Amino acid sequence: MKKLLGLTAVALAMVLVTGVPHAAEKMKVGFIYVGPIGDHGWSYQHDQGRLAIEKELGDQVETVFVEKVSEGPDAERVIERLARQGAGLIFTTSFGFMNPTLKVAKRFPKVKFEHATGFKRAPNVATYNARFYEGRYIIGQAAAKISKSGVAGYIASFPIPEVVMGINAFILGAQTVNPGFKLKVIWVNSWFDPGKEADAAKVLIGQGVDVITQHTDSTAPLQIASEKGVHAFGQATDMIKFAPKAQVTSIVNNWAPYYVARTKAVLDGIWKSEDTWGGLSAGTVQMAPYTNVAADIAKAAKETEAKIRSGALHPFTGPLQKQDGTEFLAAGKVIDDGTLAGMNFYVKGVDGKLPQ
Amino acid sequence: MKIILEKRIEHSRVMALLSPLLAIAITVVIGGIIFASLGLDPAEALYVYFVEPVTTLWSIEELIVKAAPLVLIGAGLAICYSANVWNIGAEGQLTIGALFGSAIPVYFTTWQSPLTLVVMLVLGGFGGALFAAIPAALKNRFGANEILTSLMLVYVAQLLLDWLVRGPWRDPQGYNFPQSVPFEGWQQLPLLGEGRVHIGAIFAVMAVIVLAIMMGRSLRGFEIRVVGNSPRAGAFAGFHQKRVVWFTFMLSGALAGLAGICEVAGPSGELQPSISPGYGFTAIIVAFLGRLNPIGVLFAGFLLAISYLGGEAAQVELGISDKTAQVFQGMLLFFILACDTMILYRIKIASGRSASAKA
């Protein structure tokens, strides 16, 4: 009896010293989203990436997420909570989380952080984004082929470089088909506002635009396009079920390959802070199936897609002029990522003034 | 058998104390049932939700950070509502206060003096009071409904902030992203301790003490309560309703403005298109939860802060949606108001026979 007691005591002591024994300690991977995961857009796609990690590495990691985190002081608390609860890797998936991420990263040097779309890094903070402009070049080309009026409508969110480079890529793609192609841009000053986006779509169509595209996240513009019988392009997710007769294709954000690769890197101990900008070739940007257009337009789009993927074509290849006609890229040159990341001017062919 | 509500002759003092506790108890029970129906262990879920936020120093500090603006604004609103003056626009006054205070870091980037922060805080309070004076003036001069005007002005304030951070006040080094220049160290609130608790928490406690004394012991407090309960009686006593409208609006506006500049000069450290997750609106709940009493507001602010932090903890640890947190807040407020019925009414159970005999 005494012996048994002694053994129990030893066993207890061991448990206390080593902690509760786990079959294998799983690494926690944390996510914070700016929207609800049901937004069918930006946050939804990030959550798809999280689910891909669960599927591929579920035996080694567990994932946790917090949705609808407002950008500001609340974000810092949520990120710190994830770090305190033992997350080894944390993805902060909106631009406004940049400074909170850096602040928490300073206090938790052993935790790795991944911030989407930001430009500030630290030894344990990496940044990543996607080359959505590659997709916009393809849809620009397709739009110019579809349009009879020669004018496309563009529903834009905010005049930040990300959006400006998308507008430029779109018109450059369109100009390869029709050098005189016109583009009308409406700024709705929101990433997600179905009401404003729908109004913008109505105004554009009323002004004679017969194909519209959007850099906002709701499905409203596609639904208006369906009603009015014009073509449109989806954003962030494949929105075909909201506009089965109007969507030509959609630029899909596919974070899964990157998220799985970075989680593996942390598990293998080879994670480094870097800036990753993946496009079609990395699989971060995908094009939804081409529908509702003639076979030759779909074929041409697929060819352009293949050329960009292989590196044979870069949407921003000189000679390129700014809106006022001054050259900013010499013939044969390919734009560098720094210029792209800070792009704050329209290229030649875009109508209207860029809000400054 | 029939249950009837019978009006009490006097307010029940016992029920006034019991009602919030009863409401919390019912919320916990119903919450437990909701958790159980989601397939979670109710005891564990309730622990994560309500107890865990007060178990570590870090989470207590974060609780204070979250509660400070709610208490600061809620205390002012409690005075306002006691006077039967309905300032619904604290969110807008918070925003304007933050803008006034931020003018210093934006326009006088290099002015470094011990006075810098003081001027920012004073400007914050001044901006909030000035913005609150608009609905007060409209009410006093034209009899415009202050609920509507103060609420509508929230959108004006938010759009003004939005325009400034995307336009004239945008950080030139910020790649066109909508944010102001980051505030320098001397333009930020001093911190208390290791975490993020800043001196805004002290302002909140000071506001509660000062307002509690004012309401309990001063003529001004008496005036507010009399005018609030019965403007006619107040007029006979020589109190001016208009003066009370001015005073309560500008007081609550100043406190909201102070909370606003404390948020941007504290945890944020810069202006962004959104600077508050709706503190000005949540503070309305806080004011009522605290029974329009400044001391009560202090407790109510912490309770609401716990429900936010608990909601986040529940998402991380239990994997439930953020909607659950909102359901909890909604239930709590609903039960508080429902239980308040007991202060004015008593439940009487009439026997079935007598009821049917009457019928």
Interface residues (C-beta under 8 A of the other chain):
Chain A: G30 P36 V64 F65 V66 E67 K68 S70 E71 G72 P73 D74 E76 R77 V78 E80 R81 L82 R84 Q85 F95 G96 N99 F119 F158 P159 I160 P161 V164 N189 A341 G342 N344
Chain B: W58 E62 V65 K66 D162 R166 Y175 N176 F177 P178 P182 R196 E263 G266 P267 S268 G269 E270 Q272 S274 I275 S276 P277 L309 E312 A313 Q315 V316 E317 G319 S321 D322
